[in-house]
Amino acid sequence: MPRNFGRKVNVGYFSQAAKCGFHLQKAAYCTKPSQTDILLSELTLTAECGSVLRLMPLGGSVTHGVGSSDQSGYRKKLSELLHGCGYNVCMVGSRKSGTHFNNEHEGWRGYRIDQIEARARLSAAKLLPHVFTVNAGSNDCLQGYKLTEARHRLGHLLDTLWVASPGSTIILSSLLVNQNEAVQQRVEDFNSETERLACLLTLEGRKIVFVDLQSNDGPAMEDLVADGTHPNDAGYEKMAWKWLGGFRMALKRGFLPPASKSQIS
């Protein structure tokens, strides 16, 4: 399946830039995206107008949408945000959940990183996503499964995605907060390793962005449902905005094309 980001188009000012937050800012590797960036100047980038951006949401039950009222999780809101920014987004995957039209994903309930990788290897090679939103490792922490090797497993998963879909961009998130104190400690340790891994891969020139879901504007303990692990609707909406920050950073680093010409004045 050919990629369709080939034809070059000179573009100017984003008409919806202030709303969507796709702004120029001082380049900084390993810098977490912020939702309070200020629009500094016009954008001049290259892309094919009207290109479809194939996005694969990848992970476990959070990606599936467990805890949300309609099983859409963060995916429905993120799709709305990206479309509002002028992107023609097509979410892809071998699974479906949620009430929205574009509800495909690769979210496997109860799966650890290694199990997610086995599924993603097949789907990614077939569907060739341009972008992955990856939230994986929660079940490793919940199960206490070989946590000293978790970073290695995560790195192997990311490599698998790049091999399956060459040239793709990975937006990698930290894990969400957990109301169980022991699990939360494992999550914090895992998140530190995840951010370190993302920074190392960035310095190697890989197309990756790290999104910290445990920062102040991410889902908090009160945004979890009764199981203490999965977000409610409010938590998933916060998660969608955090992912949008990751897309903004990916655009700034030149990993993504700008939005379609119809959304650019």
N, C-alpha and C positions, 0 to 999 in steps of 0.2 A: 504494500500500500504506500504510494508516494506521499511525501510530506508536501504541504502546500503553503510554505512560507518563503517562496522563492522570489517572486517579482518585487523589485524595489520601487518604493513610492516615497517621495519626499513629503513629510507631514509637518504641520505646524502646531498650533496651540490646541490643547485638549479642551473642548467645550465643557466637559464634565469633570475636569481634573480636580477642581476644588471639592466636588462631592465625593469622588472616588478615591482621592488620595494618591494617585499615580504621579508623584512629583519628583523633580530633580532635587537631590540633596548631596552633600559632600560624601564622596565615596569612602566607605569604611568596611573592610572585610570583617567578618564575624560580628557584625553589628545587628542587634535585634531591630526589626522594623517597628516604627512608632506610628500611632494613629493621629498624632498631632503635628505632622510635618506641615511646613508652610510652602505654598506654591512659589517657586523662585523664578522660573523662566519657561520659555517655550521648549517643546520637545521636537527634535529632529531625528527621526529614527527610520528604519526601513522595515517593510512588511508587505505582505500581499493583502490588499483590501478584501474584506469579506471572508478571510480565512477562518476555518473552523478550528477552534482550540480544543483538542481532545484531552480531557482531564480524567484521570483515574483516581478516585478516592480509595485509599488502600489502608487496611488495618484489621481490627477486630470488631467487637460489638459496638464501640463508639462510632466507627465508620458506618456500621449497619444502621445506627440510629436508636439503639436500645435506650429507653428512658424518655424519649420524646413522645408526644401525644399521638403522632402519626407515623412514627418510624422513619421520618425524613432526616432526623438528626441535624447536622450542620449543613448538609448538602443542598437542601432547598434554598436556604437563605444565601449561601455562598453563590449559588447559581444566579439568584436574583441580583446580588451585588455586582457580579461580574458582567451580567447582561446590562445592568444599569451603567456600567463603565464603557459599554460599547463592544464587549467581547461576545462573539458567537460561540458559546461554550457548549460542548457536547460531552456529558459525563459518560464514561465507558466502564465496563466491567462485566463479569459473568453472572452477577447477582442483581436483584432488584428489591428495593423496599422503599416505602414512603408513598405519599399521595401525589407528589409532583410528577409532571410529565417525563422529565429527564432524570429518572431515578436509578440508573445503573451504577454499580459500584463493585468494589472488591473487598467487602467487609465481612469477615468470618468470625462469628460469635464463638468465644472461648479459645480462639487460636493463639498460640505463641508465635514468636517471630519466625522460627524455622518452619512452622506449619503455614504461615502466611506466605513465606517465600515460595514454597512448593506450589501454591495456588497461583501466585502472581507470575511465576515464570511462564506458565502456559498462557495466561490471559494477556500479559503485556506483549508477548511476542506476536500474538494474533491481532491485538487491537492497536498496537503502536501509539500509546499516549504521548502527547507532547509534554504533559505535566502530570506529576504524581503528587497528591497530598498524602503524606505518610504519617500515621499515628499508630505505632506498633510497640508492643512491650508490656502493656498493662497486664496481660495474662501471665507473662513471665514473672512479674512482680507479685501478682496475686497468688501464684502457685509456688513462689520462691524457687523457680526452676533455674538451676545452674547460673546464678546471677553474675558470677565472676566471668562468665563467658558471654554475657548478654550483648556487650558492645561488639564483640567479634561477630555474633549472629546478625546484629543490625547492620554492620558494615558489609557482610556477605549479602544481605537482602538488597542493600542499595546497589552494590555491584551487579547483582542479578538484573535489577531494573534497567540499568544503563546498557547492559549487554543485550537485553531483550528489546529495548527501544532506544537505539543509539541517538545521541544528541538531545535526549529528553532532559527536562528540569525536574528536580526533586525539591519539594517544599516539605521539610521534615519538622515535625512538632515534638515538643516535650510531651510527657504524659500529664494527664489531668491530676488534680488533687484527689486524695482518697481519705475518707473519714476514719478508716482503720489506722491507728497510729503506727503499727508495725509495717503495714503496707506502704503508708505514706513515706516512711523512712527509706524503704527500698526504692520507691518512685523517685525521691529526691536524689539518691545516689545514681540511679539510672539516668536521670535527666542531666546530671553533671557530665556523665560519660557521653551522653548523646550530643550535648553541645560541643564538647571537646572534639568528638568525631566529625561533626559538621564543619568546625573551624579548620581542622586538618585537611579535610577534603576540599574546602574552599581554597586553601593555600596551594593545593595540588592542581588547581584550575578546574575542578569539577563544578558542574552547574547545580548548586545546592544552596538552599536558604534555610536557616533555622528559625523556628517560631516558638517562642516561650509562652506556653498556655498558662503558666503559673505566675505570670506577671500581674500587676495590679488590675489591669483591665480584662484579664482572662476569667474563666469560670471559677467561682469560689466555692467553699464548702457548702454554703447555703444554696448553691445552684445544682446540687446533686439530689437525686431521688432517694427513696428510702433504703436502697441497697448500699448507699454510701460510695458508689463507684461511678455510676452513669449520670450524665447531666440531664436536667429537665429542659424544657423548651427555652427558658431564659439562658441557661448555660450553653446550649447549642448555638443560640444566636450570638453570644459573646465569642464563641469558638469560630463562627463564620467570619466575624470581623477580624479576628486574629489571623485567619488564613488570608484574608484580603490584604492585610499588612505584608504577609509573605509574598503575595503576588506583586505588590508594589515594589518590594525590594528586588525581586527577580527582574522586573522591568527596568529598574534603575541600573542593575548590573549588566543589562543587555542580554539577558537570557530569553526574554519574550519579545514578540513584536508589539507595536502599539495596537490600539483598538481599530475597528473598521473605519474607513474613511467617512462613512455616514455620521459618525459620532464626533468628527473632528472639524472644527470651524477654521 
